[in-house]
């Protein structure tokens, strides 16, 4: 009984320590809220779908209190809430480009990009992960789209799967017209961004992407 009580106290202590306060806690809460809204929109647009989540490979081996790990968990937790318990969620980790692993200084990452992993991900690994989980109709990325997305098999018109994104840098797709086209053909299902006017989460779909690109293009990375 004493050992059991100590175990409960230990678990509670870890949970408390893993819940940061202050600016970091607010950022984690905002991430969870945005992903919950995104999950709810996915559930509405693709009911009963299974979801594949592209998560930060650098968080895979980090400790429970590591910031990368905490932000990934917050995003996935919010997504699950929004999707509902009936939706299956599979979390995977894309590979990092071999040249970056060999020489981290070789990476050229725009200083204003919100998704630096877009420039470090191995694009082929996204195709491989999608092929390994063909039951997942929606691919949700917490780390953006990789440079070279337009060459992915899963990005092609004949592939039935679509993407949902958190705070992406859609400049990796090229001109703004490419982003419009991706939404209109259904390859981009929904994107969670921060409204530049209210700082509240904003879900972008094919219905409002044109307005967002005109009024607050920076929300999509432009």
C-alpha positions in Angstrom: 0.0 0.0 0.0 2.9 2.4 0.9 4.7 1.6 -2.4 1.5 2.1 -4.3 0.9 5.4 -2.7 4.5 6.5 -3.5 4.0 5.5 -7.1 0.9 7.7 -7.4 2.8 10.6 -5.8 5.7 10.1 -8.2 3.4 10.1 -11.3 1.6 13.2 -10.0 5.0 15.0 -9.5 6.1 14.2 -13.0 2.9 15.4 -14.4 3.2 18.7 -12.5 6.8 19.2 -13.6 5.9 18.5 -17.2 3.2 21.2 -17.2 5.2 24.5 -17.5 3.8 27.9 -16.6 4.5 31.4 -17.9 5.1 32.1 -21.6 6.1 28.6 -22.4 2.9 27.2 -20.8 0.9 29.7 -22.8 2.6 28.7 -26.0 1.9 25.0 -25.3 -1.8 25.7 -24.5 -2.1 27.8 -27.8 -0.6 24.9 -29.8 -3.0 22.4 -28.2 -6.0 24.7 -28.8 -5.0 25.3 -32.5 -4.6 21.5 -33.1 -7.9 20.8 -31.4 -9.6 23.2 -33.8 -7.8 21.6 -36.7 -8.8 18.1 -35.6 -12.4 19.2 -35.3 -12.3 20.6 -38.9 -10.7 17.4 -40.2 -13.4 15.3 -38.5 -16.1 17.5 -40.2 -14.5 17.4 -43.6 -13.4 13.7 -43.6 -15.6 11.9 -41.1 -14.4 8.5 -39.9 -11.0 8.9 -41.6 -7.8 7.6 -40.1 -5.0 10.1 -39.5 -1.2 9.9 -40.0 0.8 12.4 -38.0 4.2 13.6 -39.1 6.0 14.5 -35.9 9.4 16.0 -35.1 12.1 13.3 -35.4 14.4 15.2 -33.1 11.7 14.9 -30.3 11.6 11.1 -30.8 14.5 10.4 -28.4 14.2 13.5 -26.2 13.1 13.3 -22.5 9.7 14.0 -21.3 10.7 17.5 -20.0 12.4 18.5 -23.3 10.7 21.4 -25.0 10.6 19.7 -28.4 8.9 16.7 -26.8 6.4 18.9 -24.9 5.3 20.8 -28.0 4.9 17.6 -30.0 2.8 16.1 -27.3 0.7 19.2 -26.9 -0.1 19.2 -30.6 -1.0 15.5 -30.7 -3.1 15.8 -27.6 -5.1 18.7 -29.1 -5.5 16.9 -32.4 -6.9 13.8 -30.6 -9.4 16.0 -28.7 -10.6 17.6 -31.9 -10.8 14.4 -33.9 -12.7 12.5 -31.2 -12.0 9.1 -29.7 -13.4 7.2 -32.7 -10.6 8.4 -35.0 -7.4 6.3 -35.2 -4.2 8.4 -35.0 -0.8 7.0 -36.0 2.3 9.1 -35.2 5.4 8.7 -37.3 8.7 10.5 -37.7 10.1 11.4 -41.1 13.8 10.9 -41.8 16.3 13.7 -41.8 18.4 14.4 -45.0 21.6 12.4 -44.9 23.7 15.4 -45.9 22.4 17.4 -42.8 23.2 14.4 -40.5 26.7 14.3 -42.0 27.2 18.1 -41.9 24.6 20.2 -40.0 26.1 23.4 -41.4 25.1 22.3 -44.9 21.5 23.2 -44.3 20.2 26.5 -45.7 17.2 27.5 -43.7 15.4 30.9 -44.1 15.7 32.8 -40.8 12.0 33.7 -40.9 10.6 30.2 -41.6 8.3 28.7 -39.0 9.1 25.2 -40.1 12.8 24.7 -40.3 12.3 20.9 -40.6 10.8 21.6 -44.1 14.5 22.1 -45.1 15.8 19.1 -43.2 13.2 16.4 -43.9 14.0 13.7 -46.5 11.0 14.1 -48.9 11.2 10.4 -49.9 10.6 9.3 -46.3 7.2 11.1 -46.4 6.1 8.9 -49.4 7.5 5.8 -47.6 5.5 6.6 -44.4 2.4 7.2 -46.4 2.8 4.0 -48.3 3.3 2.1 -45.1 0.0 3.4 -43.7 -2.4 3.4 -46.8 -5.4 3.3 -44.4 -4.7 6.9 -43.3 -6.6 9.2 -45.6 -5.4 12.4 -43.9 -1.7 13.3 -43.3 -1.3 15.9 -40.5 2.1 17.5 -40.3 3.3 19.3 -37.2 6.5 20.1 -38.9 5.5 21.6 -42.3 5.9 20.2 -45.8 9.3 19.2 -47.1 11.1 21.1 -49.8 10.3 19.1 -52.9 6.7 18.3 -51.9 5.6 18.8 -55.5 7.6 15.7 -56.5 6.0 13.4 -53.9 3.9 10.6 -55.1 1.4 11.3 -52.3 1.1 14.9 -53.6 0.0 13.7 -57.0 -3.5 14.2 -58.4 -4.1 10.4 -58.5 -3.3 9.9 -54.9 -6.5 10.2 -52.8 -4.8 11.4 -49.6 -4.7 15.0 -48.4 -2.7 17.1 -45.9 -3.6 19.2 -42.9 -0.9 21.4 -41.4 0.0 23.4 -38.3 1.6 26.9 -38.8 3.2 26.0 -42.2 5.6 27.9 -44.4 3.8 27.3 -47.7 6.6 29.1 -49.7 8.0 25.6 -50.1 5.2 25.1 -52.6 6.4 28.0 -54.8 4.2 31.0 -55.8 1.0 31.7 -54.0 -1.0 30.4 -56.9 0.4 26.9 -56.1 -1.1 27.2 -52.6 -4.4 28.2 -54.0 -4.3 25.3 -56.4 -3.4 22.8 -53.7 -6.4 23.9 -51.6 -8.8 23.9 -54.5 -8.0 20.4 -55.7 -8.3 19.1 -52.1 -4.6 18.2 -51.5 -4.5 20.7 -48.7 -7.5 20.0 -46.6 -7.1 22.4 -43.7 -4.3 24.5 -42.1 -4.2 25.9 -38.6 -2.5 29.4 -38.5 -2.5 32.4 -36.2 -4.9 35.2 -37.1 -2.7 38.3 -37.5 -5.5 40.6 -36.3 -6.7 38.7 -33.2 -3.8 36.3 -32.5 -6.5 33.6 -32.2 -6.2 30.3 -34.1 -7.6 30.5 -37.6 -8.4 27.4 -39.7 -7.8 27.9 -43.4 -9.6 25.8 -46.0 -10.5 26.2 -49.7 -13.4 28.4 -48.6 -11.2 31.2 -47.1 -7.7 30.7 -48.5 -8.1 33.4 -51.1 -9.0 36.0 -48.5 -6.2 34.9 -46.2 -3.6 35.2 -49.0 -4.9 38.7 -49.7 -5.4 40.1 -46.1 -2.7 38.2 -44.1 -0.4 36.2 -46.4 2.2 36.0 -43.6 -0.1 33.6 -41.8 0.7 31.1 -44.5 4.4 31.9 -44.6 4.4 34.4 -47.5 
